[in-house]
């Protein structure tokens, strides 16, 4: 999903894109294919000066990264998860006017379905 997000951002005209993946092989692939600088170390990734994070990780990691984004004052987009007990805490953290957190649209949460 991360590579798809990179393609979408580039198509929209964004060029200041950085990537993180704990797998070095995927970092090399993304750097080569999309000319996007990448890091495989999370502590290094958190220090990159960006305004917004796009969280394209396995679903069981979404909330962890979203909470870290809020803690670091970063806007973020993430695929929507099934709400759990921590969702209210995340929403409370987003009750800050300078941080925007956006979940993707998921039909699973749409009342019509």
Buried (B, 14 or more C-beta within 10 A) or exposed (E): EBBEBBEEBBEEEEEEBEBBBEEEEBBEBBEEEBEBEBBBEEEEBBEEEEEEBBBBBEEEEBBEBBBBBBEEEBBBBBBBBEEEEEBEEBEEBBEEEEBEBEBEEEEEEEEEE
